[in-house]
Amino acid sequence: MDGNDNVTLLFAPLLRDNYTLAPNASSLGPGTDLALAPASSAGPGPGLSLGPGPSFGFSPGPTPTPEPTTSGLAGGAASHGPSPFPRPWAPHALPFWDTPLNHGLNVFVGAALCITMLGLGCTVDVNHFGAHVRRPVGALLAALCQFGLLPLLAFLLALAFKLDEVAAVAVLLCGCCPGGNLSNLMSLLVDGDMNLSIIMTISSTLLALVLMPLCLWIYSWAWINTPIVQLLPLGTVTLTLCSTLIPIGLGVFIRYKYSRVADYIVKVSLWSLLVTLVVLFIMTGTMLGPELLASIPAAVYVIAIFMPLAGYASGYGLATLFHLPPNCKRTVCLETGSQNVQLCTAILKLAFPPQFIGSMYMFPLLYALFQSAEAGIFVLIYKMYGSEMLHKRDPLDEDEDTDISYKKLKEEEMADTSYGTVKAENIIMMETAQTSL
């Protein structure tokens, strides 16, 4: 062999081509590619043979400091063909909570929550709000349904299915959330009591400032020794809830000053629910990826299906226990099972460490999917048999009809009395005229 065919390695071990040896030859550090120099002589000693190619041997003497080079061969000659050294490792993928998609999702969740709460505030009529404050039946029902039945139901389901601490916290958080705008829309479709629906939604949202952290603290005792519960950010949850008062107050002001604009905002917030949920579902699924989505236990899907259904049934049973009219029963039923999933998603995204929650971001979206489907089935059944149900008048409707007929009767009596008075005056005037004649 001639000298051009032999090259001598500067370092004994085969290292990755993006590492160099420190000057004291005791530690490796990231640096430039390994430099190769032509052998000074083809000694008789055995060389390191790589297939049919040229022989390689280790250079004797002190270890020199490697010179920066980009070619990998001394003299600047570019190497041709595949390199005998392994390629550098690919950079590790960023965790999902550091990706730009996650930051964009945070902004979208906050904007969706503001639109929802703004529309909720636009449904409040200040003139009618005082009557509900004097008779707080709706507020009491909201407290019993949203912070009595649903949190207890979520806690029992988490225990029954033996969920881990992360999934249990997500289920509990969704169960402790107040009602959402979906219940208002569904109550309208089933001819429910809209005043009761609105006051229950508003009352549960305001009561959530105190009762939601309290319920989380009470029902998390079963997982109290776990890291996620020890880090339960009750203060951040309360702060997030307090931040929702700003769009609600703005909506109340818009309703008070500009009623037409408020009606438009309510329509936009109601019908944007579907678009918001679809976008959240797609963005969250893309951010988590198939591996994290596949890690969601089957019990979580079962709870997402069963929990809203049990909420609807328990709400209807509670309304029956209070002997409410049928239209109020339908309203309380929908208010109990329908949760504000935008608020739940926002709290999970903004208040909890993402490395702990992981794929459980999907639970409120799964809950929203099944609560909408089950409420839609309820509305469909009502529409199919609505003609038969309308023949059976609700007691509240009969009272309203009685009041209307009574008012009409009084108006007719007043009209007749005034007309008779006019006739009497005319007769008196005529009699006076005849007497004067």
Residue, then its C-alpha position, 0 to 999 in steps of 0.5 A: m500500500d502507498g501512503n495515500d491509502n493509509v490514514t491514522l486515527l487520532f483517537a483510539p475509540l470510535l466516537r460520534d463525529n460531533y465529539t472531540l477530545a479535550p486537551n487533557a484527553s480525559s473528557l469528551g466534549p461537543g465539538t467539530d468532526l474528528a480530524l484524520a491525518p495521513a499516516s507517516s509510514a505504513g508500518p509493519g504492525p497490523g492495522l484496523s481493517l474495515g472491509p476491503g478498504p484501506s487499513f487504519g492504524f493508531s498513531p503513536g506518541p502524545t495526543p495532539t490537539p485536534e484542529p477544526t476541520t469540516s472535511g473529516l480528512a486532513g488536507g481539506a480533502a472531502s470524504h466521499g461515500p458513507s462515513p465509517f462513523p455513526r451519524p449524530w443523534a437527532p435532537h429530542a422532540l420538545p414536550f407538548w407543553d413547550t410547543p407553539l401549538n400549546h401556546g396557541l391553544n392557551v390563547f384560544v381557550g382564554a378567548a373562547l372562555c371570554i366569549t362564553m362568559l360575555g354571552l352569559g352576561c348578556t342574558v341577564d336582565v337587571n330588571h328581572f334579576g331583583a325578582h329572582v333575588r327575592r325568590p332565590v329558588g333558582a339559585l338554591l336549585a343551582a347550588l344543589c345541582q351543580f355543587g351537590l349532585l355533580p361533584l358527589l357523582a364525579f367522586l363516586l365514579a372516580l372511586a368506582f372505576k379506580l382512577d389514578e390521581v390525574a384522571a380523578v382530578a380531571v373528573l372532579l374538576c369537570g364535576c365541580c364546574p358550573g353550568g354552561n350555555l349549552s343548557n340555555l340552548m337546549s332548554l329553549l329547544v325543549d320549551g323549558d323555563m328560560n328565566l329559570s335556566i338563565i338564573m341557574t346558570i348565572s347563579s352557579t357561575l357566581l357561586a363557583l367562586v367559593l364552592m368550586p375550590l371548596c368541593l375540590w378540596i373536600y373530594s380530593w381527600a382520597w388522593i391526598n398523598t399524591p403529588i398532583v393533589q398536593l400541588l392542587p392550585l386552589g388559589t389559581v383556580t379561584l383567580t381564574l374564576c374571578s377573571t370570568l367576572i369581567p366579561i360577565g359584568l361587561g355582558v350585563f352592562i351591554r344588555y342594560k344599555y344596548s339590548r339589540v347588541a346583547d341579543y346578537i352577542v347571545k346568538v353568536s356565543l350560543w352557536s359558536l359552541l359547536v365550532t369552539l368544541v370542534v377546534l379544541f378537539i382537533m388542536t388538543g388531539t394534534m398537540l397530544g399525539p396518538e401516543l398520549l391519546a392511546s394512554i387514556p384509560a377506557a374507564v375515562y371514556v366510560i365516565a365521560i359517557f355515563m356522567p352527563l347521563a346520570g346528571y340529567a337523570s338526577g336533575y330531573g329527579l330533584a325537580t320532581l322531588f320539589h314538585l316543579p312543573p314539567n317545563c321546569k323539570r326539563t330545565v333543571c334536568l338539562e342544567t344539572g347535566s350540562q357543564n361549562v367545559q370551556l371553563c374546565t378546559a381553561i382551568l386545566k390548561l392555565a392552572f395545572p402543570p402540564q407535565f402532570i395533567g398530560s392526556m387528561y386535557m381531553f376529558p372535558l372535551l370528551y364530556a362535552l361531546f357526550q353531553s351534547a349528544e345525549a342532550g340532542i337525543f333528549v331534544l329529539i325525543y321531545k320533538m317527536y312526542g311534543s304534540e302529545m305533551l303539549h295537550k297536557r297543559d303545565p300547571l304554570d301554563e294554566d296559571e299564565d293563561t288564567d292571568i291573561s284571561y283575567k286581565k282581558l276581562k278586566e280590560e273589557e269591563m273597564a271599556d264597558t264602564s267607560y262607555g256606559t259613563v259616556k252614555a249616561e253623561n249624554i243622557i243627562m246632558m240631553e235631559t238638561a237641555q230638554t228641561s231648559l227648553 
